[in-house]
């Protein structure tokens, strides 16, 4: 099954435990042995576990002082060293998840710890550990013949097209906290994101996706918030800079900071202000923005949605600027009313 930058096709073991809400004293139910599944069920489980992973955004397991103190990192490392300890390490994972399931919005459910062998990620063959939690149950109707008629029953079960939470930990870059990809389709509110923040404790991987995303956010913040405070700039010029920024990333394969500032910011005083803002941005966000990196098209596509080059005129009009700034003219009438003049060849 080919997915994004990795390929997973075989499950070598699965352990399942029931995790309740600790705040409600629901407890945990720990299995005494691993799950046994036939080939057909394994194919369904592979689809259930892996199909929601559609993003090229990767993370690493993290700890403020030492990554070895991250519980999931420690349990995953022990399991990679000895895959026969799947049940034992899955019990530790389950207990750790239960300790972090004390928010009132957290639903109980099954935690699956899955060991995948011979996965390929970015051309490297490694093993992987999957952690998946099923929280929501659906009702299914079962219709079957009986004699000359049919009967119908309802059953409650898991919808294999709706994974609630998932995580894949690839056995590569161990020193950095492994390469991790995550899904969380429930508990979107900030106070309830226990899966990523508390149980896994991850941060975004410092890769090309991360760098592309960071620079685009830097540009947007600079053009929308900082530039109007430092210079007399029209909304049309702001829209033009946003369009040029996105255009640069869409047309280039790699990013070079000097080339970007010369082509997009252009004016020397704006370039100097941008460099100063970059330093401030790095300090406030506690991150480092690289001068050179390969551009991630996935990150560009994701972030470009937020680059809205829109001029709002009172409550009457919105002007969407997609291209040539020279085709937009701004002025003021003798009575004080402002206007925009737009030049075009065809009306669609």
N, C-alpha and C positions, 0 to 999 in steps of 0.2 A: 504494500500500500504506500504509494508515493505521496508525501505531504510536505509542502513548502521545501525546506532545505534538508529534510531527513526522511528516511525510509525505514519503516518498522513492519515486520511481517510475522513474527513468531513470539508467542507467550510461552515462557518455560515454567511459570508458577503464579498462582493467585492466592492471596490470603484475604479473608473478609471478616470484619468485625462490626458490631453494631455500636454506634456512638450516640449517646443521648446528650441532652442539655444539662450541663453541670449545675447551672443556677437553679434548675428545677429538680435536682437530685435524681435525674433519670438513669444515671449509671451507664456502664458499658457492658456489652456481652461479647466476650472474647472466644473465638473459635479455638478448638483444641488441635485442629489439623487444617491443612491447606485445602482449597476448593478443587474438586475434580470435575473437569468438563470434557465433553467429547469434541471432536473436530468441528462439527457444525456450530455448536454453541461458542467455541473459541472464535470463529469467524465473526459471529454476531457481536461478541464482546470487543473484538478489535475495532469494529466499526463504531460501537457505542463509546468506547474509550477515546478513540483518536479523531473521529470526524469533526468534532468541534474546534480542533486546533488549526486555525486558519491564518494566524498572524505570524509575521517574521520578527516580531518583537521578542527578544530573549532577555532573561534575567539571570542572576546568580544568587545562591544562598549567601546570607550575609550576617555578620555580627559586628557590633560597634568596636569591640576590642580585638577579637580573634575568631575567625570563621569556624574554628574547631569547636567553639562553644555553642554554635548553632545546633540545636537538637536534631533537626532533620538531616543536616550535613553529617553529623556523627553517626546516625543510624544508617544513612545511605552509604557512607564510607565503609562501615562494617559489613553491609550487605554486598557491596561490590567486591570486597575482599573474600567473602565466603557466601556465595548465593544459596548454599544449603541452609542458611540461617533466615530464610524468608519469613517463616512463621514467627520466630523469636523477635526479629527486628520489626515486623509488622505490629506486634503487640506493643512494643515501645512507641511506635508511631501513633497507634490508637490511643494510648494513655496520654501522650503529649497533646493530641488533638482534643481529647476530652478536657484537659486542663485549660485549653484555650477556647472552650465552648460555653462560656458563662454569660454571654450577652443574651438578653431576653428574645431577640429576633432570630437567634440561631435555631434551626430545626435539627432534630435528630435524624440519623440515617446510617447507611452502610458505608464503611470505609474499605475500599479495595486497594491493597498493596500488590502491585503486579511487577513481575520481573520479565523484561524483554531481552532477548539475546540477539547479538549480531545486528545491531541497528547501524545504519549509515547516516552520518550527519556531516555535511560539507566534505564528503569524500572519505571520511574516517569511519572505520567500523568499530563500534563500541557497544557495550551493554547499556541498558537504560532501566530506570525504576519509574513506574507510574503510580501516582497516588490519586485516587478518584473517590469523590463522595457523592452518594445519591441521597437527596433530601426529599424531593417531591415525588409523590406517587400519583399515577393516573388510574382511572377506572376503564376497564376493557370489557366489551361484550363478547361472550362466547356463544355462538349459535351452532347447534349440531342436530342431526336427524335422530329421531327416536320413533321407530315404527313407521306409521304413515304420516307423521307430522314432524315438526321441529320444536326444539326447546331452546331457551335462551337463559344464560346465567351471566352474572357480572363478577368480575375479578379485579382486585387491586394489585397493580404491579408497576414495574419500571418501564417507562417509555424509552426505548433504546435510541431514539432520535433527540433526546433531551438530557444531556449530561449536565449536572448542576455545577460541579467543581472538579477540576482536574489539574494535574501537574506532571510533567515529564522531566526527569533528571537524567541527563546524559553523562556517562562516565568519561568526561573529557574536561580539561582545564580545572582539575581538582583544586589546585593551589589558589584559584580565584573564586571557588565556591560552586564549581560545576557549571555547565550550561543548562539552563532551565527554561521551559516554556509553560505558561499557565493559562487556565480558563476559569472564570468565575461568573456564572450566569445568574446568580442569585445574590441577595444581600448587597445591592449596589450602594446603599447609603454608607457614608464614611465611617459611622460608628459601628458598623456591622461587618467590615471587611476583615474579618479575623483570619480568613483562609490565607491570604497573601501576606498580611502585615504581622500577624502573631504566630500562626502555626508554621508557615514556611519561613517567614522573615526574609524577604527577597528585596533586591534592588535591581534596577535595569542594568543590563550588561553594557559595558563600555565598548560598543562595536560601531559599525558604520551606520546602522539604524539609529542608534543613540546619538551619534554626532550629527547626522543629518537633521534629526528631530530638534536637537538643541540649537543649531544655527538658525533654523527656520523660526523657532520660537523667539530667539534673540532678535532676529530681523523684524518680526511682527511687533514685538514689544517696543523696539526702538522707533519704528516708523509711526506707530499708533500713539504711543504715550510720551516718549522722550523728545522726538523731533519737534513737535509743535511747541514745546516749552523753550527750546533753544533757538529756533528759527521761525521766521514768518513764512509759513507754508500752507498752501491751500489744500482742501480735501482732494482736489483733482491730482495734485502732485503727490499726496500721500498714496492715493490709489495707484498712481503710476509706479511708485517705488515698490509697492506690494506686488504688482504684476511683474515688474522686472526681476524681483527676487525669486518668485516662483518660476518664471521663465528660465532664469539662469540654472536652477536646479533640474528642470525638466530637460534641458538641452545638453547638459554636461554629464560626463561619466564620473568625473572626479572633481573634488572641491579644492580650491586654492584660495585662501583668505585674501591675499593681495589682489589676485585677479578679480575676485568678487567685489571688493571695495572699489576698485578702479572702474569696473563695468557698471555696477549698480548704483553705488553711492555717488561716484563721479567727482563731485565738487570736493576740493581739498578740505574745506572747513567741515563739511558733513562727514568726510572720511575720518578726520581726527576725532570728531565727536563720537562717531560709531566705535572707534577703537577704545576710547575712554569708557563708553557705556559697556562695552564687552568686558572690560576688567571689573567694573562694578557688578555686572551680571554674574560673573564667575564667583565673585566673593559672596554675593547674597544667596546664590543657588548652591554654593559649595560644590561646584563642578568645574572641570577643565574643558574648554572648547579647543579642539585641535585646529591647526592651521591647514592641514591637508588630510583628506580621507576620501575613500570611494563613496559615491553618493548612493544611498538606498532609495530605489524607486518606490518601494512600498511606503517608506516613511514620508516621501514627498507627496504621494497620493493621499496619505492620511492627513498630513498637516495642511495641505493646500486647501482643504475644505474650510479651514478657519480663516483663510486670507480673503475676506470679503471686501472687494473693491467697490464699495457702495457709497454714494453721496446722498444723504437724506436732506431734502429741502422742505422745511416746515413739516406739515402733515400731509402735503399734497403730492410730492413726487419722490421717487427714488431713481437715481441714475447709476446704472451698473457699467463700470468702465473695464473693458477687457483688453484694450490694446493701445493704439497710438494716442499719446497724450496731446499731440499737436492738433488733433481733430476736436479738441474741447477748448472753448474760449470762455473766459470768465470776465464779467464786467459789472458796472453799476449804472443805473439810469439816473437822470437828473433829480427824480423824486426820491431817490434813496433806495429804490428796489434793486436787489441784486439779480443777476441773470447768468445762465450758462448758455452758450451757443454751441451746438453740435453739428459737425459737418459729416455727411455720409453720401454714398453713391446710390444705394438701393435700400428699399424698405421691405422687410420680410414679415 
